[in-house]
Amino acid sequence: METKPACSADQVMCHCSGTKQSYIQRLFDEGLDIQAISRRTGALSGCGGCEWDIGDYLKELAAQRASGTTINK
């Protein structure tokens, strides 16, 4: 079973656009959805390799927001 490495806020989540996890979190915190984040950053519009990672990350952020917890920035 493969495990994912721990994420850091400076981790590049989209290599085509160079979009970092911390920027995605900031845009999510501003209320942007996945389509708006893609338009703003260019993420998810290149090779598509980041689609699952960013989608899963946004689901994690949404779940934490709903439960009242936060991810360390």
C-alpha positions, 0 to 999 in steps of 0.5 A, a space after each residue: 500500500 502506497 502512502 502519500 508524503 506529508 504536505 507542506 504549505 509550500 508544496 507545489 500542487 500543480 507543476 504546470 502552473 506552479 501553484 502552491 498548496 498555500 495559495 490554493 488554501 488562501 483562495 478556498 478561504 476567500 470562498 473560491 470553488 475549484 473552477 474559480 481556483 483553476 481560472 485564477 491560478 491556471 491549475 487543473 488546466 494543463 496536463 491534468 495530473 494535479 486534478 485528484 490531489 487538488 480535488 482531494 485537498 479541497 474536499 479536506 478543507 471543506 470537511 475541516 471547515 464544516 467540523 470547525 477545525 483548520 489546517 495549519 497554514 
